[in-house]
């Protein structure tokens, strides 16, 4: 009986991991528009003025202070008054590789308006340091990258990777996503929060 339950538990965990980070689906489990595709178009082909899902109040974002790649402490409080996207990612996560180039572009476009992304690596520190540094260099990541040495992912109730939390200027969570966030949705949410 115990062996059967253990096998079932392992199967569920393995299936969840495959769904969250290994598949081709651009899953946004919590705040997705009713459909991310229309008439055979991909999300990135949709009109740029597509209205975003209305922001919600998921409560105050958990505060954190984590080391950056050079060991310097960086806190969420350092970005007081800014719209912040907290993105949990990993160098081994294939969907992360697909969405991060869009993040880099949106960061460059809106950073002067009071927006920043904080990338929190779920890779093992310091074992995966080279892989993370290579990843950051490969994708020209232009925003702070921190190590999740305190399991902040758990404080955010993260499930699957990547996971992204959109915070308003008071650092309340207004949008949240598990899986890839398409560029149109991501930028629309950024603009919604910047314009509040």
N, C-alpha and C positions, 0 to 999 in steps of 0.2 A: 504494500500500500504506500509506504513512504517513498520507495523507489519510483513508483508511478507518479506520485505528486512532484517529486524532484525533477523527473524528466519533463513533466508538463510545465513546471516553472521555468526551466532552462529554455524550453521551446518558446514560451511567451516572451521572455527577455530577448532571446535571439531574434525573434520576429519583429519585435518593437524596434530593435537597433537597426535592422535592415530597412524597415519602413521609414524611420526618422532620418537616417543619414546615408543610406546606400542606394535608394531608388532614384528614378528619374522624375518622380512627381514633384512639382513645385508646391509643396504642401504648406498652407497657412491655416492651421487648424482652428484658430480662435477668432480671427477677425477678417476672414477672407470675404471678398465680394461674393455675391451669390454665384457668380461664374467668373473664372479668370480667363475664359476664352469665349469668343463669339464668332460664329460663322467661319470656324477654322483658323481664326487668327490667334497668334500667341499673345500673351499679355504685353510683351514689348511692342507689338504692332498696333495696340489699341490707341485711340486718340489720347494726346497728352493732357487734355482737359477732363478726362474721366473723373467723376467725383469720387473722393475716397470714402471709405466707411466712416461714419460719424465717430469722433473720438469718444471714448468712455473713460470713466474714472475707476481704475483698478487699485487705487490707493497709492500711498507714498512709496517711492522706490527705496528698497533697502540701501542704506549708506554702505560705502566700502572704502578701504584704502589698501591698494595692492601695489606690488613692485612693477615698474616698467622693465623693458629689456635690459636697461643699464643698472637696475637695482634701485632706482629712485622711487620713493613712495608717491603714488598719485591717488587722490581721493575724488569721489564724485562731487564733494563739496567745492572742489577747486573750479568747477564749471557752473557755479551759482549764476542763475539768471539766463542760462543758455538752454536751448532745446538740445537734448542729448539722445542719441541712439546707442543703447548698450547691446553689443552684439557678442554672443558667446560662440566661439568657433574653434577649430582645431586644424592643424596642418594636414592631418590624415583624412579630413572630412571632404569628400568629393563635392557635395552641394555647396560647401563654403567656397570652394574654388570658383564656382559658377556665379555666386552673388557678389563676391568681394570686388571685382572690377567695377560693378555698378556703384557700390558704396564709395569707392575711391573717387569716382566721377561726381557723385552727389556731394561728397565732402568738399571737393575743390570748388564746386559751384556755389555752395551756400555757407561756407565757413565764415565769411565776412559778415554774414547776417545774424550771427549768434547761434550757430549750429555746430555740433561736433559729434563724431562717432567715437565711442570708446570700445575698442576690440579687446575682449578678455579671452585669452587662450586657455583652452582646457587641456592642452598638452601637458605632459609630466615635466615639472621643473625640478632639477636642471637637466634631466636626461635628454629631453627633446629640444634643447636650446638651439642647436645647429639647424634642425629642421624648421623651427619657427623663424629663425633669422633668415634662412634661405627663402621661406615662404613670403615673408614681409618684403624682402628685396625683390623677388620675382614679380610680385603684384604691385610694387611701388606704393605700399600702404601708407597713406598720408595722414594718419590719425593715431592717437595714443594706443599702444598695444601693451596690455598688462597680463601678468601671470595670475591665474586663479588659485593662489596658494591658500586661500581661506574658504574654498568651496562656496563662493558667492553665488554660483549657479544654483545651488540648493536654496539659498535665501530667496532667489527670484522664482523658485518653484519651476526651474527649467526642466524640460522634457524633450530630449532629442536635440540634434544639432544640424544646422545652426539654429540658435534661438535669438530673437531680437525684441527688445523692449524700447518703445518710443516714449521719452519723458518730456513733459512740457517744461516751461521755464521755472516752475516751482518743484520740478522733479517728481511729479506724479506720473504714474504709468498710464498712458492714454491709449496706446495700441500695443499689442503683443503678437508675436508670430513664432510658430515652430515650423522650421523648414525654410526654404528659400523665399525671400521677399522679392517680387519682381520690381524692376526699377520704377515703373510708372506708379505703382502703389506706394513704394518707399518715398519717392520724391513728393507725391501728393500729401502724404502724411507729414513729412517735414514742413512743407509749405503751410499746411493747416495749422500746425502748432506754432510756427513762426509768426503767423498772422493773427493769432488769438490775442 
